[in-house]
């Protein structure tokens, strides 16, 4: 998504002001920017034109970058297919052909990988981890996590809590 119209002018002004304001005023400017961009009014989806000569790896890279940038948000098929410059049906077939899974399964796998890292490195409650990774309910998070990893988030954390990475182990 990108900002357009009067909203862009407001965001641009606030960004310039935050770069030159006193440190104590900067958080308020940033909060104002976030408030503006959290409202989808005047927001436009990013699109790229499909070049028939564009290679499949380039298209796939654009799609994966979009997912990486939006993995914490709800990504709709309409939104990502529009971004890719394809209709829903063609995009679904294209995605499945090249990733061997559907869009939802791919996104959930990305979220579970992020959750795995969080579970290994923090003691955050499971509900917080689920929310951080963009899952709307803990039950759904638990079910998806177990389907992908073969163990619940709690079981995963318990299995990995004693794993420590030592930079220079003594011999």
C-alpha beads as a LAMMPS data file, in Angstrom:
LAMMPS data file: protein, C-alpha beads

171 atoms
170 bonds

1 atom types
1 bond types

-500.0 500.0 xlo xhi
-500.0 500.0 ylo yhi
-500.0 500.0 zlo zhi

Masses

1 110.0

Atoms # bond

1 1 1 0.000 0.000 0.000
2 1 1 1.110 3.534 -0.556
3 1 1 -0.193 6.867 0.631
4 1 1 -1.615 9.344 -1.835
5 1 1 -3.422 12.668 -1.958
6 1 1 -3.733 14.993 0.996
7 1 1 -2.763 12.214 3.368
8 1 1 0.625 11.953 1.662
9 1 1 1.175 15.666 2.087
10 1 1 0.388 15.360 5.806
11 1 1 2.645 12.327 6.232
12 1 1 5.445 14.005 4.306
13 1 1 5.165 17.159 6.417
14 1 1 5.194 15.156 9.662
15 1 1 8.224 13.162 8.499
16 1 1 10.129 16.338 7.720
17 1 1 9.111 17.855 11.041
18 1 1 10.169 14.730 12.953
19 1 1 13.601 14.872 11.363
20 1 1 14.190 18.388 12.642
21 1 1 12.199 18.552 15.883
22 1 1 13.437 18.160 19.440
23 1 1 13.903 14.590 20.612
24 1 1 11.052 14.950 23.093
25 1 1 8.581 15.850 20.300
26 1 1 9.658 13.060 17.907
27 1 1 7.522 10.252 19.423
28 1 1 4.381 12.384 19.036
29 1 1 5.215 13.080 15.379
30 1 1 5.792 9.379 14.740
31 1 1 2.509 8.486 16.443
32 1 1 0.736 11.026 14.236
33 1 1 2.276 9.433 11.140
34 1 1 1.204 5.968 12.289
35 1 1 -2.290 7.240 12.982
36 1 1 -2.544 8.648 9.470
37 1 1 -1.292 5.526 7.697
38 1 1 -3.389 3.158 9.813
39 1 1 -6.529 4.537 8.150
40 1 1 -6.887 2.952 4.709
41 1 1 -8.569 6.051 3.273
42 1 1 -6.367 7.468 0.506
43 1 1 -4.258 4.295 0.543
44 1 1 -3.606 2.666 -2.803
45 1 1 -2.440 -0.899 -3.413
46 1 1 1.019 -1.235 -4.873
47 1 1 0.952 -2.854 -8.264
48 1 1 3.463 -3.800 -10.825
49 1 1 2.733 -4.340 -14.440
50 1 1 3.169 -7.836 -15.730
51 1 1 5.758 -7.797 -18.419
52 1 1 5.301 -10.860 -20.627
53 1 1 9.071 -11.044 -20.968
54 1 1 9.612 -10.835 -17.206
55 1 1 11.100 -14.057 -15.945
56 1 1 9.244 -16.295 -13.546
57 1 1 11.980 -15.905 -10.874
58 1 1 11.556 -12.118 -10.992
59 1 1 7.786 -12.443 -10.563
60 1 1 8.234 -14.930 -7.724
61 1 1 10.719 -12.616 -6.023
62 1 1 8.233 -9.732 -6.174
63 1 1 5.492 -11.914 -4.710
64 1 1 7.682 -13.254 -1.885
65 1 1 8.880 -9.739 -1.036
66 1 1 5.271 -8.582 -0.828
67 1 1 4.442 -11.448 1.530
68 1 1 7.537 -10.793 3.668
69 1 1 6.591 -7.122 4.002
70 1 1 2.966 -7.881 4.854
71 1 1 3.202 -11.201 6.700
72 1 1 1.965 -9.671 9.960
73 1 1 -1.169 -8.344 8.256
74 1 1 -4.074 -10.193 6.730
75 1 1 -3.127 -10.664 3.081
76 1 1 -6.125 -11.252 0.861
77 1 1 -6.003 -13.106 -2.420
78 1 1 -7.491 -10.053 -4.129
79 1 1 -4.801 -7.779 -2.710
80 1 1 -1.819 -9.926 -3.632
81 1 1 -3.152 -10.920 -7.056
82 1 1 -3.751 -7.231 -7.839
83 1 1 -0.209 -6.480 -6.676
84 1 1 1.090 -9.186 -8.980
85 1 1 -1.007 -7.865 -11.844
86 1 1 -2.885 -11.139 -12.242
87 1 1 -6.467 -12.169 -11.805
88 1 1 -7.316 -14.286 -8.746
89 1 1 -7.609 -17.561 -10.604
90 1 1 -4.403 -17.191 -12.604
91 1 1 -2.497 -16.012 -9.531
92 1 1 -3.686 -19.012 -7.492
93 1 1 -2.607 -21.440 -10.212
94 1 1 0.711 -19.621 -10.717
95 1 1 1.440 -19.579 -6.986
96 1 1 0.535 -23.232 -6.426
97 1 1 2.599 -24.319 -9.433
98 1 1 5.734 -22.540 -8.241
99 1 1 5.470 -22.958 -4.460
100 1 1 3.753 -26.372 -4.339
101 1 1 1.331 -25.020 -1.707
102 1 1 -1.552 -22.594 -1.663
103 1 1 -1.167 -18.979 -0.625
104 1 1 -2.700 -19.412 2.845
105 1 1 -0.501 -22.428 3.647
106 1 1 2.592 -20.534 2.487
107 1 1 1.764 -17.457 4.579
108 1 1 0.990 -19.587 7.626
109 1 1 4.336 -21.395 7.235
110 1 1 6.105 -18.022 7.176
111 1 1 4.267 -16.940 10.320
112 1 1 5.102 -20.207 12.088
113 1 1 8.808 -19.750 11.295
114 1 1 8.688 -16.288 12.837
115 1 1 6.809 -17.692 15.841
116 1 1 9.419 -20.446 16.235
117 1 1 12.169 -17.857 16.532
118 1 1 10.161 -15.851 19.056
119 1 1 9.382 -18.971 21.110
120 1 1 13.082 -19.872 21.239
121 1 1 14.294 -16.429 22.172
122 1 1 11.634 -15.086 24.556
123 1 1 9.343 -16.123 27.362
124 1 1 6.431 -14.149 25.892
125 1 1 3.033 -15.732 26.521
126 1 1 1.756 -17.885 23.652
127 1 1 -1.125 -15.477 23.100
128 1 1 1.360 -12.617 22.614
129 1 1 3.448 -14.683 20.187
130 1 1 0.308 -15.523 18.196
131 1 1 -0.670 -11.849 18.020
132 1 1 2.876 -10.756 17.104
133 1 1 2.800 -13.156 14.158
134 1 1 -0.565 -11.966 12.867
135 1 1 -2.783 -14.818 14.072
136 1 1 -6.208 -13.641 15.166
137 1 1 -6.865 -16.392 17.731
138 1 1 -4.644 -18.551 19.908
139 1 1 -6.617 -21.677 18.999
140 1 1 -5.984 -21.127 15.288
141 1 1 -2.311 -20.395 15.993
142 1 1 -1.963 -23.601 18.037
143 1 1 -3.634 -25.694 15.334
144 1 1 -1.552 -24.253 12.468
145 1 1 1.671 -24.435 14.482
146 1 1 1.064 -28.096 15.362
147 1 1 0.172 -28.975 11.750
148 1 1 3.426 -27.457 10.506
149 1 1 5.862 -28.291 13.313
150 1 1 4.224 -31.474 14.626
151 1 1 4.154 -30.101 18.149
152 1 1 2.246 -27.350 19.969
153 1 1 3.907 -23.974 20.549
154 1 1 4.347 -24.833 24.243
155 1 1 5.903 -28.188 23.344
156 1 1 8.180 -26.480 20.837
157 1 1 9.309 -23.918 23.407
158 1 1 9.957 -26.626 26.013
159 1 1 11.976 -28.682 23.525
160 1 1 14.099 -25.677 22.575
161 1 1 14.400 -23.729 25.827
162 1 1 17.678 -25.393 26.823
163 1 1 19.268 -24.739 23.440
164 1 1 21.744 -21.940 23.814
165 1 1 23.982 -20.560 21.152
166 1 1 27.526 -20.156 22.424
167 1 1 29.722 -17.843 20.407
168 1 1 33.114 -19.216 21.480
169 1 1 32.688 -22.404 23.489
170 1 1 35.596 -23.367 25.700
171 1 1 37.186 -26.680 24.870

Bonds

1 1 1 2
2 1 2 3
3 1 3 4
4 1 4 5
5 1 5 6
6 1 6 7
7 1 7 8
8 1 8 9
9 1 9 10
10 1 10 11
11 1 11 12
12 1 12 13
13 1 13 14
14 1 14 15
15 1 15 16
16 1 16 17
17 1 17 18
18 1 18 19
19 1 19 20
20 1 20 21
21 1 21 22
22 1 22 23
23 1 23 24
24 1 24 25
25 1 25 26
26 1 26 27
27 1 27 28
28 1 28 29
29 1 29 30
30 1 30 31
31 1 31 32
32 1 32 33
33 1 33 34
34 1 34 35
35 1 35 36
36 1 36 37
37 1 37 38
38 1 38 39
39 1 39 40
40 1 40 41
41 1 41 42
42 1 42 43
43 1 43 44
44 1 44 45
45 1 45 46
46 1 46 47
47 1 47 48
48 1 48 49
49 1 49 50
50 1 50 51
51 1 51 52
52 1 52 53
53 1 53 54
54 1 54 55
55 1 55 56
56 1 56 57
57 1 57 58
58 1 58 59
59 1 59 60
60 1 60 61
61 1 61 62
62 1 62 63
63 1 63 64
64 1 64 65
65 1 65 66
66 1 66 67
67 1 67 68
68 1 68 69
69 1 69 70
70 1 70 71
71 1 71 72
72 1 72 73
73 1 73 74
74 1 74 75
75 1 75 76
76 1 76 77
77 1 77 78
78 1 78 79
79 1 79 80
80 1 80 81
81 1 81 82
82 1 82 83
83 1 83 84
84 1 84 85
85 1 85 86
86 1 86 87
87 1 87 88
88 1 88 89
89 1 89 90
90 1 90 91
91 1 91 92
92 1 92 93
93 1 93 94
94 1 94 95
95 1 95 96
96 1 96 97
97 1 97 98
98 1 98 99
99 1 99 100
100 1 100 101
101 1 101 102
102 1 102 103
103 1 103 104
104 1 104 105
105 1 105 106
106 1 106 107
107 1 107 108
108 1 108 109
109 1 109 110
110 1 110 111
111 1 111 112
112 1 112 113
113 1 113 114
114 1 114 115
115 1 115 116
116 1 116 117
117 1 117 118
118 1 118 119
119 1 119 120
120 1 120 121
121 1 121 122
122 1 122 123
123 1 123 124
124 1 124 125
125 1 125 126
126 1 126 127
127 1 127 128
128 1 128 129
129 1 129 130
130 1 130 131
131 1 131 132
132 1 132 133
133 1 133 134
134 1 134 135
135 1 135 136
136 1 136 137
137 1 137 138
138 1 138 139
139 1 139 140
140 1 140 141
141 1 141 142
142 1 142 143
143 1 143 144
144 1 144 145
145 1 145 146
146 1 146 147
147 1 147 148
148 1 148 149
149 1 149 150
150 1 150 151
151 1 151 152
152 1 152 153
153 1 153 154
154 1 154 155
155 1 155 156
156 1 156 157
157 1 157 158
158 1 158 159
159 1 159 160
160 1 160 161
161 1 161 162
162 1 162 163
163 1 163 164
164 1 164 165
165 1 165 166
166 1 166 167
167 1 167 168
168 1 168 169
169 1 169 170
170 1 170 171
